[in-house]
Amino acid sequence: MAMQFQVSAGGGPPVGMYKATFAGVEETPPHPEFGKAVRFKFKIVGGEHDGEEATVICGIEKPASVSGR
């Protein structure tokens, strides 16, 4: 099943809205300031960037607060 999401910065496809499928998750090397993290991978489905991979890295040691504090 494809989902739609927005790419906003970084490597991979240019900024824009894409349909993609979930392609997995992997650990990343720890960041000196933010600690351990994981990278979620998505594969673009259809269009000019069909087959390209978009990723997002999310920290797992210092979860973000919903209140922003």
N, C-alpha and C positions, 0 to 999 in steps of 0.2 A: 504494500500500500504506500503510495506517495503522499508526502505532506508538503505544505508550502511554508517557506521561511525566508527571511531577509538576510542577505550577506551585507555586512557594513564596513569591514576593513580587513586588512591582512592579506596573506597569499591566497591563491586559489582563484575562483571566478571573480569578476569585478562586482562592485556594489550593485545590488538589485534583488528582485524577488525571484525565487526559484522553486520548482517542485523537486523534491528529493526523497530518497529512501535512506533509512538508517543503515550505516555501514559498519558500525561497531564502536567500541570504546577501548581506550588503552591508557595505561599509566604514563605520565611524563616525568622527566627528571625533576627533582625538587627545585623550586625557585628559591633563591637566597632570602627573599623578603616574604614571600607568600606561602612557602612550604610545598607540600604534596598537592598534586593536581591530576586530573584525568582529561583526556582529549576525546570528545565525541566527534565521530566522523559521519558525513552524509555524502551520498553520491547523487549528483544532479541527474534528473530524468527529463529528457527531451530538450528541445531548443538548441541554440548555438553552443552551449556549454555542456551538452549531454555527455555523461560519463566523468566529468571533472569532480574532484573532491573538495568539499568545504568542511572546515573543522571549527570547533569552539573548545577552549580550554576553561575548565571550571575548577577552582580550588576546593580541596576537601578537608583542609585543616582549620581554616578560618571562615566558616560559613557567613555569608552576608546576612545582615539583619533586615527584616522586612521593613522596620521603622527607619532604617538608614543610620542607626546609631552604632 
